[in-house]
Amino acid sequence: MKPLQRRQFLRDLGISAGALPFLTGLPSLTGAPAPQKRQRLVIMFSPNGTLPNEFWPDQEGANFSFKSILKPLEAFKDRMLILHGIANQVKGDGDSHMRGMSCLLTCDELLKGNIMGGGGNPAGWASSISIDQEIKNFLQSRAETKTRFGSLEFGVAVPERADPWTRMSYAAGNQPIAPIDDPHQVLKKVYGKMKDKESLVSILDDVRNDLKRVSSKLSARDKALLDQHMTLVRGLEQDLAEADKQGKLSHPVPQVDPSIELVNDNTPQISRIQIDLLVNSLSNDMARVATLQYMRSVGMAQMRWLGVEEGHHSLSHDPDDKKDSYEKLMKINTWFAGEFAYMAKRLSETPEPSGDGSMLDNTLLVWTNELGKGNSHTLDNIPYVMVGGGFGFKMGRSLKFDKAAHNRLWMSVAQAMGHDLQTFGKKELCAGGALKLGA
């Protein structure tokens, strides 16, 4: 049934517009065939490089051991690809942080501009579309893979500023896409019925009667999916209300110069809420592409929940032999690994709507960074960790490449999703074609 006909069918049943997002993906209502397996892509970003000696396995192939930073991901070893030797070879204007961030998913040079960084020439925004949006447009062009939003862009503690250090997704050249780091705004965008933070009212209250009316027309499987969906959204609302209460009582956001980045102490809780919202939106087929951006390049996040008072970027500049800074950077990067592991766990615990396996079986998670190492500002050996399935890649391995352009990696991901890109970003960096990640 075509989307317009399906919406009309639901309205003819007396279903309000507010209930439609909960119901349009359920085949019982329209006589549509059971949903097929869906391929999904989620890209997670954390800033300021990593600690190579605590990150990369010493071994290649399947028999690799986890270093300290990646230990939170040990449960997913057989579903992982750790890619060493992927390089951002994009040159041109802008400093390494700027090119590392805004060329991370676009794989092409920055436009000319007047934004001056810490080194190199001033630059502007990225000059081309990012891979997440390229794949989104491809999926949205086909009826069988089209979703309500196509892609969703989540953020955690992204500062209220707009520059090449804060944006990795681009709809096209000179068209950055801002991530949404307020869970209330995510709910408002995805479900369309939210009050302000001071008077949080359940969106389910607006649609409960509609959902009860239509429940008798659902199959047992769809009814179970809808019940699970409603329970999750209710839990998220309660978490948001509690987070607001705690923030007002003990951790108010300080009034600071907007050019100075401070991270609210509720960041760990907000991170989990955002991940739950991300998983929730994918499970309801609102989108099949998502990004999750933590902070920003050159971010000075103060991760007090880890016992770290110094800004992240300042710590990343310290020499490796400064033991205190090194240990704090280990804590920071291990925390990011833990959030990535939590997202994989949530997907692994969520049944695939087709009834075959979990959502992680058909979702590829990619965790990356704008730099290989903070104190050297290198764009070689950018961290790339993949977890999941459904893309035809041979997982459970640690692979080493020789400064392979990251253009080629994103071509592999696109081709695995049926989008036969032969080049992406700067064409000269695509020599050799897509990286071979299959069996």
C-alpha positions in Angstrom: 0.0 0.0 0.0 1.3 3.4 -0.9 2.2 5.8 1.9 -0.7 8.3 1.1 -3.2 5.4 0.9 -1.9 4.0 4.2 -2.2 7.3 6.0 -5.8 7.8 4.5 -6.7 4.3 5.6 -5.6 5.1 9.2 -7.4 8.4 9.2 -10.6 6.6 8.0 -10.3 4.5 11.1 -10.5 7.7 13.1 -6.8 7.7 14.1 -5.4 11.1 14.9 -2.2 12.5 13.3 -0.4 12.2 16.6 -0.8 8.4 16.6 0.4 7.9 13.0 4.1 7.6 13.8 3.4 4.7 16.1 1.3 2.8 13.6 2.4 3.3 10.0 5.2 0.7 10.2 2.8 -2.1 11.4 1.9 -4.4 8.5 -1.3 -5.8 10.2 -3.2 -2.6 9.5 -2.7 -2.5 5.7 -2.3 -6.1 4.7 1.3 -5.4 3.7 3.7 -8.3 3.7 5.8 -8.9 6.8 8.7 -6.5 6.9 12.0 -7.6 5.3 15.4 -7.3 6.9 16.5 -3.7 7.1 20.1 -2.5 6.7 20.9 0.4 9.1 24.0 2.5 9.6 24.9 4.4 12.7 28.1 6.5 12.9 29.3 7.6 16.4 31.9 10.4 16.8 34.2 11.2 19.8 36.8 13.9 19.6 40.5 14.7 20.1 42.2 11.4 19.0 43.0 8.3 21.0 46.0 6.7 22.7 47.3 4.3 20.1 49.2 2.0 22.6 46.0 1.5 24.6 43.7 1.2 21.6 45.0 -0.9 18.7 45.4 -4.7 19.1 48.9 -6.0 18.5 47.6 -9.0 16.5 45.9 -9.1 13.1 43.1 -11.4 12.1 40.7 -13.2 14.4 43.0 -14.0 17.2 43.4 -10.5 18.6 43.4 -9.3 22.2 41.8 -6.1 23.5 43.8 -3.2 24.8 42.5 -1.2 27.7 40.4 1.3 25.9 38.4 -1.3 23.9 37.8 -3.7 26.8 34.1 -2.5 27.2 33.5 -4.1 23.7 34.9 -7.5 24.5 31.4 -9.1 24.5 31.1 -8.1 20.8 34.4 -9.5 19.7 33.0 -11.9 17.1 30.9 -9.0 15.6 33.6 -6.4 15.4 36.0 -5.0 12.8 38.9 -3.0 14.1 40.5 -1.0 11.3 44.0 0.2 11.7 45.7 2.3 9.0 42.8 4.3 7.7 43.9 7.9 6.9 42.2 11.1 6.2 44.3 12.2 3.2 42.3 15.3 2.4 44.6 18.4 2.2 43.8 22.0 1.6 42.8 24.8 3.9 42.0 24.6 7.6 43.9 23.0 10.5 43.9 19.3 11.3 41.0 19.5 13.7 38.9 21.4 11.1 39.7 19.0 8.3 39.5 16.0 10.6 36.0 17.0 11.6 34.3 18.4 8.5 36.1 16.1 6.1 35.5 13.0 8.3 32.3 12.0 6.4 32.7 14.2 3.3 36.2 13.1 2.2 36.8 16.3 0.3 38.5 19.6 0.8 37.0 22.5 2.8 35.7 25.5 1.0 37.6 28.8 1.1 36.6 30.8 4.1 37.6 33.2 6.9 37.5 30.8 9.9 41.0 30.7 11.3 42.2 27.6 13.2 45.2 26.7 15.2 47.4 26.3 12.1 47.2 26.3 8.3 45.1 28.6 6.2 41.6 29.8 7.2 38.7 27.8 5.7 35.0 27.5 5.6 32.5 24.6 5.6 32.9 21.3 3.8 32.6 21.4 0.0 30.4 18.3 -0.5 27.8 15.9 0.9 28.7 13.6 3.8 28.4 9.8 3.5 25.6 9.5 5.9 23.5 11.9 3.8 24.6 10.4 0.6 23.4 7.0 1.8 20.2 8.5 3.2 19.4 10.1 -0.2 19.9 6.7 -1.9 17.7 4.9 0.5 15.0 7.6 0.4 15.0 7.4 -3.5 13.6 3.8 -3.3 10.1 3.0 -2.1 11.2 -0.2 -0.3 13.8 1.6 1.8 12.2 5.1 2.3 11.4 6.1 5.8 9.8 9.1 7.5 13.1 11.0 8.2 15.7 9.0 6.2 18.4 10.0 8.8 18.5 11.4 12.3 21.4 13.4 13.8 21.9 13.1 17.5 24.3 15.0 19.7 25.6 14.8 23.3 27.0 18.0 24.8 27.5 19.7 21.4 28.1 23.4 22.1 25.8 26.1 20.8 28.0 27.3 18.0 28.4 26.5 14.4 31.8 26.1 12.7 33.8 23.4 11.0 34.9 22.0 14.4 31.2 21.3 15.3 29.7 19.7 12.2 30.4 16.4 10.5 27.2 15.9 8.5 26.5 17.9 5.4 23.4 17.9 3.1 25.7 19.3 0.4 28.6 21.6 0.1 28.3 24.6 2.4 25.2 23.0 4.0 26.1 21.7 7.5 23.5 19.7 9.5 23.4 20.5 13.2 23.0 17.5 15.6 20.2 17.7 18.2 21.6 17.3 21.7 18.5 18.0 23.7 16.4 14.8 24.1 13.3 16.9 24.5 13.9 18.3 21.0 14.5 14.8 19.7 11.2 13.7 21.0 9.5 16.8 19.6 11.0 16.2 16.2 10.4 12.4 16.1 7.0 12.3 17.7 5.7 15.9 17.3 3.9 16.3 20.6 6.1 17.7 23.4 5.6 20.5 25.9 8.4 22.6 27.3 10.8 21.2 30.0 8.9 22.9 32.8 5.6 21.1 32.0 6.6 17.8 30.5 3.4 16.0 29.5 3.3 12.5 28.1 2.9 12.3 24.4 1.3 8.9 24.9 -1.6 10.5 26.8 -2.6 12.2 23.5 -2.7 9.0 21.5 -3.6 6.3 24.0 -7.3 6.1 23.0 -6.3 5.9 19.3 -3.9 3.1 20.1 -6.5 1.2 22.1 -9.0 1.5 19.3 -6.7 0.1 16.7 -5.1 -2.6 18.9 -7.7 -5.1 18.0 -6.7 -4.9 14.4 -3.1 -5.8 15.0 -1.5 -9.2 14.8 0.0 -10.6 18.0 3.5 -9.7 16.8 2.6 -6.2 15.9 0.7 -5.7 19.2 3.8 -6.9 21.1 6.0 -4.5 19.1 3.6 -1.6 19.7 3.5 -2.4 23.5 7.3 -2.5 23.6 7.5 0.8 21.8 5.0 2.5 24.1 6.8 1.2 27.2 10.1 2.4 26.0 8.8 5.9 25.2 7.1 6.1 28.6 10.4 5.1 30.3 12.3 7.8 28.3 9.8 10.5 29.4 10.3 9.5 33.0 14.0 9.6 32.6 13.9 13.0 31.1 11.7 14.3 33.9 14.1 12.9 36.5 17.1 14.3 34.6 15.5 17.8 34.7 14.7 17.5 38.4 18.3 16.4 39.3 19.8 19.2 37.1 17.8 21.9 38.9 18.6 20.6 42.3 22.3 19.8 42.2 23.9 20.4 38.8 22.6 23.6 37.2 24.2 24.6 33.9 26.5 27.6 34.6 26.0 30.9 32.7 29.2 31.1 30.6 30.5 32.7 27.5 29.1 30.7 24.6 32.6 30.4 23.1 33.7 28.4 26.1 32.5 24.9 26.2 31.4 23.3 29.5 29.7 20.0 29.8 26.8 19.6 32.2 27.4 16.9 34.8 24.3 15.1 33.6 26.1 14.2 30.4 26.3 10.4 31.2 22.6 10.2 31.8 21.7 12.3 28.7 24.0 10.1 26.6 22.1 7.0 27.6 18.7 8.7 26.9 20.0 9.8 23.5 21.1 6.3 22.7 17.8 4.9 23.8 16.0 7.4 21.6 18.2 6.5 18.7 17.5 2.8 19.1 13.8 3.6 19.5 13.6 5.6 16.3 15.4 2.9 14.3 13.2 0.2 15.8 10.1 2.1 14.6 11.7 2.6 11.2 11.8 6.4 11.5 15.2 6.3 9.8 17.8 3.8 8.7 20.8 6.2 9.0 21.8 8.0 12.2 24.8 9.8 13.6 25.7 10.3 17.2 28.1 13.1 17.9 29.8 13.6 21.3 31.1 17.1 22.0 33.1 18.6 19.1 36.6 18.7 17.7 38.9 20.8 20.0 36.3 20.2 22.6 37.2 21.2 26.2 34.6 18.9 27.9 35.2 18.6 31.6 34.3 15.0 32.5 33.9 15.4 36.2 31.9 12.2 36.4 35.2 10.5 35.7 37.2 12.5 38.2 38.6 14.6 35.3 38.6 18.4 35.9 40.8 19.5 33.0 39.4 20.1 29.5 39.6 17.1 27.2 41.4 19.0 24.4 44.1 20.4 26.7 44.8 16.9 28.1 45.1 15.5 24.6 48.0 17.9 23.9 50.0 16.7 26.8 53.0 14.5 26.1 52.6 10.7 26.6 55.1 10.6 29.4 52.9 12.9 31.5 51.4 10.0 33.5 48.4 11.9 35.1 47.2 13.2 31.8 47.7 9.9 30.1 45.6 8.1 32.7 42.8 10.6 32.4 42.8 10.3 28.6 42.5 6.5 29.1 39.4 7.1 31.3 37.9 9.4 28.8 38.4 7.2 25.8 37.3 4.1 27.7 34.1 5.9 28.6 33.3 6.6 25.0 34.0 2.9 24.3 31.5 2.1 27.0 28.8 4.3 25.4 29.4 2.6 22.0 29.1 -0.8 23.7 25.9 0.3 25.4 24.4 1.2 22.0 25.5 -2.2 20.6 23.9 -3.9 23.6 20.6 -2.1 23.3 20.4 -3.1 19.6 21.4 -6.7 20.4 18.5 -6.8 23.0 15.9 -5.4 20.6 14.2 -7.9 18.3 14.4 -7.3 14.6 10.8 -6.2 13.5 10.9 -9.0 10.9 11.1 -11.5 13.8 14.4 -12.8 12.8 17.2 -12.2 15.3 18.1 -8.8 16.8 18.4 -5.4 15.3 22.2 -5.5 15.7 22.2 -8.4 13.2 21.2 -5.8 10.5 22.8 -2.7 11.8 26.4 -1.5 11.3 27.7 0.7 14.1 30.9 2.7 13.3 32.9 4.6 16.0 35.4 7.1 14.7 37.3 10.3 15.6 38.7 13.3 13.8 42.3 12.6 14.7 44.5 9.6 15.1 46.4 11.1 18.1 45.7 14.3 19.9 49.2 15.6 20.7 50.5 15.0 17.2 47.3 16.1 15.3 47.9 13.3 12.9 45.2 12.4 10.4 46.8 8.9 9.9 45.5 5.9 11.8 42.1 7.4 12.5 40.3 5.1 14.9 37.6 3.0 13.2 35.7 0.3 15.1 32.7 -1.4 13.5 30.2 -3.6 15.4 27.1 -5.3 14.0 26.0 -7.3 10.9 23.9 -7.4 7.8 26.5 -5.8 5.5 28.4 -8.8 4.3 31.6 -7.9 6.0 33.6 -10.6 7.7 33.5 -9.6 11.3 35.5 -10.7 14.3 38.8 -9.4 13.0 41.5 -6.7 13.5 42.7 -5.5 10.1 45.7 -3.3 9.3 46.0 -1.2 6.2 48.8 1.1 4.9 47.3 4.6 5.1 44.2 3.7 3.1 42.2 6.8 2.3 39.0 6.9 4.3 37.1 7.6 1.1 37.6 4.0 0.2 36.1 2.8 3.5 33.0 4.8 3.1 32.7 3.5 -0.5 32.7 0.0 1.0 29.9 0.9 3.4 27.8 2.4 0.7 28.3 -0.5 -1.7 27.3 -2.9 1.1 24.0 -1.0 1.3 23.4 -1.4 -2.4 24.7 2.1 -3.4 27.3 1.3 -5.9 29.6 4.3 -5.4 32.8 4.1 -7.5 34.1 7.3 -6.0 33.2 9.4 -3.0 34.6 12.8 -2.1 37.9 13.7 -3.7 38.2 11.4 -6.7 42.0 11.3 -6.6 41.8 9.6 -3.2 39.6 6.8 -4.4 42.3 4.9 -6.3 42.1 1.2 -5.5 38.4 1.2 -5.1 36.4 0.2 -2.1 38.2 -1.6 0.7 37.7 -5.3 0.7 36.0 -6.1 4.0 34.2 -9.3 3.0 35.1 -12.9 3.5 
